[in-house]
């Protein structure tokens, strides 16, 4: 299956929907071991527009998925009617469900140890047949060369099919690009998916997601941290699109 791509502010966004992504992963997930997938939104797309190195990382992914609803809307308006939103949390959940049949092995990299422990408890209850190959909460600092080598070896030793990376943007994309070809398993940057899974962060109601208002729901939960990201970045994105960039 050829993957249609729609260039938005220099980022080659995969103009696909969830069903298409699941078919792709069903066929290529294990062959894509060592590669990575980005879930792109307005924030990461504007960052990519302003930073050529980060843009290159997005474009070197096997898929840059339209996590943000505005991206899927633009894809549709530019001639890709089947494009739909594919969020990191939803994709992770779908692949956990698929694991009952496919036997995928999963590794979770990121967040706090408390959150990972909460994930393991829920996984044991809701997905008892899913193989959790490992979990790791990295320190809130750059790993030393020795630490990085050790955790890479530990991940490869347990041979995961998927390495879910929950570090937030742009940290998770930088980590995946650095480990491209070095990690056994397909890396997928999923942002706050671990916190959603454990209930640390509540997901917006479906109607808000459909109306491109999930950002507003998040803003109400974490105004101090997110106000600049959403107001400044969202306005910049709209202006750049309006200008035809």
Secondary structure, DSSP 8 states (H G I E B T S, - for coil): ----EEEETTEEEE---HHHHHHHHHHHTTTTTT-EEEEE-HHHHHHHHH-HHHHHHHHTSSEEEE-SHHHHHHHHHTT-TT-----HHHHHHHHHHHHHHH--EEEEEES-HHHHHHHHHHHHHH-TTSEEEEEE---SS---HHHHHHHHHHHHHHT-SEEEEES-TTHHHHHHHHTTTTSSSEEEE-TTHHHHHHTSS----HHHHHTT-HHHHHHHHSHHHHHHHHHHHHHHHHHHHHTT-
